[in-house]
Amino acid sequence: MATLSEIREAIKTTLEAGIPSLTVYPTVESVLNLPGAVVYPEDIAYLITFKQGAVTGFFDLYVLTDEPS
């Protein structure tokens, strides 16, 4: 199973490949370059079914832009 860091990095890689001008941060940083996006884990549900675990993760993606000049 992938770790939280691996999932955040995969989201970052996928978004940057599709939108080359977007800087994606897998974690919340104190300084961001705009336009940018931050991947934030919203909720992680751990389910146990038939003696096997299942994990469902929900992520928020905050897209940040600056005002046009």
OpenMM code with the backbone's topology and positions (N, CA, C; nanometers):
from openmm import Vec3, app, unit

residues = "MET ALA THR LEU SER GLU ILE ARG GLU ALA ILE LYS THR THR LEU GLU ALA GLY ILE PRO SER LEU THR VAL TYR PRO THR VAL GLU SER VAL LEU ASN LEU PRO GLY ALA VAL VAL TYR PRO GLU ASP ILE ALA TYR LEU ILE THR PHE LYS GLN GLY ALA VAL THR GLY PHE PHE ASP LEU TYR VAL LEU THR ASP GLU PRO SER".split()
positions = [
    Vec3(0.0842, -0.1169, 0.0000),
    Vec3(0.0000, 0.0000, 0.0000),
    Vec3(0.0894, 0.1241, 0.0000),
    Vec3(0.0478, 0.2235, -0.0737),
    Vec3(0.1236, 0.3486, -0.0830),
    Vec3(0.1105, 0.4296, 0.0455),
    Vec3(0.2150, 0.5038, 0.0765),
    Vec3(0.2122, 0.5911, 0.1934),
    Vec3(0.1432, 0.7224, 0.1562),
    Vec3(0.1107, 0.8006, 0.2565),
    Vec3(0.0494, 0.9316, 0.2334),
    Vec3(0.1420, 1.0200, 0.1505),
    Vec3(0.2694, 1.0181, 0.1798),
    Vec3(0.3672, 1.0977, 0.1041),
    Vec3(0.3728, 1.0555, -0.0422),
    Vec3(0.3698, 0.9263, -0.0674),
    Vec3(0.3727, 0.8760, -0.2047),
    Vec3(0.2481, 0.9181, -0.2827),
    Vec3(0.1344, 0.9159, -0.2176),
    Vec3(0.0101, 0.9577, -0.2829),
    Vec3(0.0147, 1.1066, -0.3151),
    Vec3(0.0598, 1.1870, -0.2203),
    Vec3(0.0697, 1.3319, -0.2438),
    Vec3(0.1670, 1.3619, -0.3574),
    Vec3(0.2792, 1.2913, -0.3620),
    Vec3(0.3763, 1.3107, -0.4693),
    Vec3(0.3183, 1.2685, -0.6040),
    Vec3(0.2397, 1.1604, -0.6062),
    Vec3(0.1776, 1.1148, -0.7306),
    Vec3(0.0770, 1.2172, -0.7821),
    Vec3(-0.0015, 1.2778, -0.6923),
    Vec3(-0.0955, 1.3828, -0.7320),
    Vec3(-0.0178, 1.5018, -0.7884),
    Vec3(0.0894, 1.5397, -0.7223),
    Vec3(0.1749, 1.6501, -0.7675),
    Vec3(0.2292, 1.6227, -0.9077),
    Vec3(0.2858, 1.5059, -0.9276),
    Vec3(0.3447, 1.4694, -1.0565),
    Vec3(0.2404, 1.4697, -1.1676),
    Vec3(0.1234, 1.4159, -1.1401),
    Vec3(0.0167, 1.4096, -1.2395),
    Vec3(-0.0318, 1.5479, -1.2781),
    Vec3(-0.0535, 1.6347, -1.1796),
    Vec3(-0.1018, 1.7697, -1.2083),
    Vec3(0.0015, 1.8520, -1.2842),
    Vec3(0.1279, 1.8419, -1.2439),
    Vec3(0.2325, 1.9195, -1.3115),
    Vec3(0.2558, 1.8708, -1.4544),
    Vec3(0.2336, 1.7428, -1.4786),
    Vec3(0.2469, 1.6907, -1.6149),
    Vec3(0.1337, 1.7426, -1.7038),
    Vec3(0.0151, 1.7568, -1.6479),
    Vec3(-0.1000, 1.8046, -1.7238),
    Vec3(-0.1068, 1.9555, -1.7365),
    Vec3(-0.0534, 2.0274, -1.6376),
    Vec3(-0.0554, 2.1739, -1.6363),
    Vec3(0.0865, 2.2216, -1.6051),
    Vec3(0.1726, 2.2310, -1.7076),
    Vec3(0.3144, 2.2623, -1.6825),
    Vec3(0.3398, 2.3968, -1.6125),
    Vec3(0.2497, 2.4936, -1.6276),
    Vec3(0.2723, 2.6245, -1.5655),
    Vec3(0.2311, 2.6283, -1.4182),
    Vec3(0.1758, 2.5186, -1.3669),
    Vec3(0.1288, 2.5127, -1.2288),
    Vec3(0.2355, 2.4485, -1.1403),
    Vec3(0.2676, 2.5157, -1.0299),
    Vec3(0.3570, 2.4574, -0.9297),
    Vec3(0.2696, 2.3912, -0.8247),
    Vec3(0.2907, 2.2625, -0.8038),
    Vec3(0.2094, 2.1883, -0.7071),
    Vec3(0.2962, 2.1528, -0.5877),
    Vec3(0.2426, 2.1787, -0.4697),
    Vec3(0.3126, 2.1497, -0.3450),
    Vec3(0.2433, 2.0317, -0.2767),
    Vec3(0.3152, 1.9230, -0.2511),
    Vec3(0.2531, 1.8081, -0.1872),
    Vec3(0.2223, 1.8309, -0.0390),
    Vec3(0.2830, 1.9340, 0.0193),
    Vec3(0.2562, 1.9700, 0.1583),
    Vec3(0.2371, 2.1212, 0.1664),
    Vec3(0.1838, 2.1671, 0.2765),
    Vec3(0.1630, 2.3105, 0.2961),
    Vec3(0.2979, 2.3753, 0.3261),
    Vec3(0.3338, 2.4733, 0.2461),
    Vec3(0.4616, 2.5427, 0.2602),
    Vec3(0.4369, 2.6840, 0.3138),
    Vec3(0.5385, 2.7447, 0.3702),
    Vec3(0.5234, 2.8809, 0.4221),
    Vec3(0.5340, 2.9846, 0.3110),
    Vec3(0.6024, 2.9518, 0.2016),
    Vec3(0.6148, 3.0423, 0.0874),
    Vec3(0.5750, 2.9650, -0.0382),
    Vec3(0.4848, 3.0221, -0.1177),
    Vec3(0.4368, 2.9556, -0.2380),
    Vec3(0.4584, 3.0445, -0.3594),
    Vec3(0.4938, 2.9837, -0.4717),
    Vec3(0.4991, 3.0553, -0.5986),
    Vec3(0.3648, 3.0369, -0.6686),
    Vec3(0.3102, 3.1476, -0.7188),
    Vec3(0.1798, 3.1419, -0.7848),
    Vec3(0.1964, 3.1458, -0.9357),
    Vec3(0.1096, 3.0843, -1.0130),
    Vec3(-0.0021, 3.0018, -0.9672),
    Vec3(0.0492, 2.8718, -0.9063),
    Vec3(-0.0229, 2.8260, -0.8091),
    Vec3(0.0188, 2.7059, -0.7395),
    Vec3(-0.1002, 2.6289, -0.6857),
    Vec3(-0.0724, 2.5102, -0.6402),
    Vec3(-0.1758, 2.4269, -0.5805),
    Vec3(-0.1137, 2.3515, -0.4636),
    Vec3(-0.1944, 2.3268, -0.3620),
    Vec3(-0.1497, 2.2534, -0.2431),
    Vec3(-0.2385, 2.1308, -0.2272),
    Vec3(-0.1765, 2.0152, -0.2116),
    Vec3(-0.2485, 1.8904, -0.1882),
    Vec3(-0.2611, 1.8727, -0.0376),
    Vec3(-0.3847, 1.8604, 0.0099),
    Vec3(-0.4082, 1.8511, 0.1536),
    Vec3(-0.4986, 1.7315, 0.1828),
    Vec3(-0.4551, 1.6393, 0.2682),
    Vec3(-0.5418, 1.5256, 0.3007),
    Vec3(-0.6601, 1.5715, 0.3862),
    Vec3(-0.7794, 1.5488, 0.3372),
    Vec3(-0.9003, 1.5913, 0.4081),
    Vec3(-0.9450, 1.4858, 0.5088),
    Vec3(-0.9541, 1.3628, 0.4628),
    Vec3(-1.0048, 1.2579, 0.5504),
    Vec3(-0.9492, 1.1239, 0.5040),
    Vec3(-0.9165, 1.0397, 0.5977),
    Vec3(-0.8723, 0.9054, 0.5659),
    Vec3(-0.9575, 0.8104, 0.6485),
    Vec3(-1.0284, 0.7219, 0.5787),
    Vec3(-1.1187, 0.6278, 0.6450),
    Vec3(-1.0573, 0.4889, 0.6410),
    Vec3(-1.0434, 0.4294, 0.7553),
    Vec3(-0.9910, 0.2945, 0.7656),
    Vec3(-1.1082, 0.2002, 0.7870),
    Vec3(-1.1305, 0.1139, 0.6907),
    Vec3(-1.2427, 0.0205, 0.6980),
    Vec3(-1.1892, -0.1213, 0.7133),
    Vec3(-1.2571, -0.2000, 0.7903),
    Vec3(-1.2187, -0.3395, 0.8049),
    Vec3(-1.3359, -0.4239, 0.7573),
    Vec3(-1.3114, -0.4998, 0.6505),
    Vec3(-1.4159, -0.5856, 0.5951),
    Vec3(-1.3581, -0.7241, 0.5698),
    Vec3(-1.4300, -0.8236, 0.6101),
    Vec3(-1.3894, -0.9618, 0.5881),
    Vec3(-1.2446, -0.9871, 0.6310),
    Vec3(-1.2097, -0.9318, 0.7470),
    Vec3(-1.0766, -0.9471, 0.8068),
    Vec3(-0.9650, -0.8876, 0.7217),
    Vec3(-0.9994, -0.7977, 0.6320),
    Vec3(-0.8992, -0.7275, 0.5518),
    Vec3(-0.9245, -0.5788, 0.5667),
    Vec3(-0.8184, -0.5044, 0.5677),
    Vec3(-0.8320, -0.3605, 0.5825),
    Vec3(-0.8447, -0.2922, 0.4475),
    Vec3(-0.9178, -0.1856, 0.4460),
    Vec3(-0.9293, -0.1019, 0.3269),
    Vec3(-0.9165, 0.0425, 0.3726),
    Vec3(-0.8437, 0.1197, 0.2959),
    Vec3(-0.8221, 0.2594, 0.3307),
    Vec3(-0.8739, 0.3453, 0.2160),
    Vec3(-0.9566, 0.4424, 0.2495),
    Vec3(-1.0065, 0.5372, 0.1509),
    Vec3(-0.9590, 0.6757, 0.1916),
    Vec3(-0.8902, 0.7422, 0.1004),
    Vec3(-0.8395, 0.8759, 0.1304),
    Vec3(-0.9081, 0.9815, 0.0462),
    Vec3(-0.9377, 1.0926, 0.1069),
    Vec3(-0.9963, 1.2067, 0.0377),
    Vec3(-0.9001, 1.3241, 0.0515),
    Vec3(-0.8721, 1.3889, -0.0600),
    Vec3(-0.7768, 1.4991, -0.0609),
    Vec3(-0.8430, 1.6250, -0.1139),
    Vec3(-0.8104, 1.7372, -0.0512),
    Vec3(-0.8509, 1.8673, -0.1041),
    Vec3(-0.7340, 1.9208, -0.1851),
    Vec3(-0.7666, 1.9894, -0.2914),
    Vec3(-0.6657, 2.0536, -0.3747),
    Vec3(-0.6967, 2.2023, -0.3753),
    Vec3(-0.6111, 2.2790, -0.3118),
    Vec3(-0.6274, 2.4249, -0.3069),
    Vec3(-0.5480, 2.4867, -0.4207),
    Vec3(-0.6183, 2.5510, -0.5131),
    Vec3(-0.5538, 2.6165, -0.6259),
    Vec3(-0.5428, 2.7649, -0.5949),
    Vec3(-0.4221, 2.8188, -0.6028),
    Vec3(-0.3947, 2.9570, -0.5647),
    Vec3(-0.3518, 3.0362, -0.6881),
    Vec3(-0.4128, 3.1513, -0.7056),
    Vec3(-0.3758, 3.2392, -0.8161),
    Vec3(-0.3561, 3.3804, -0.7624),
    Vec3(-0.2937, 3.4640, -0.8419),
    Vec3(-0.2794, 3.6032, -0.8014),
    Vec3(-0.3749, 3.6884, -0.8855),
    Vec3(-0.3920, 3.8113, -0.8444),
    Vec3(-0.4803, 3.9017, -0.9177),
    Vec3(-0.4115, 3.9461, -1.0465),
    Vec3(-0.4881, 3.9537, -1.1553),
    Vec3(-0.4272, 4.0039, -1.2791),
    Vec3(-0.3896, 4.1511, -1.2631),
    Vec3(-0.2792, 4.1903, -1.3236),
    Vec3(-0.2372, 4.3307, -1.3090),
    Vec3(-0.2797, 4.4130, -1.4286),
] * unit.nanometer
topology = app.Topology()
chain = topology.addChain("A")
for resn in residues:
    res = topology.addResidue(resn, chain)
    for name in ("N", "CA", "C"):
        topology.addAtom(name, app.Element.getBySymbol(name[0]), res)
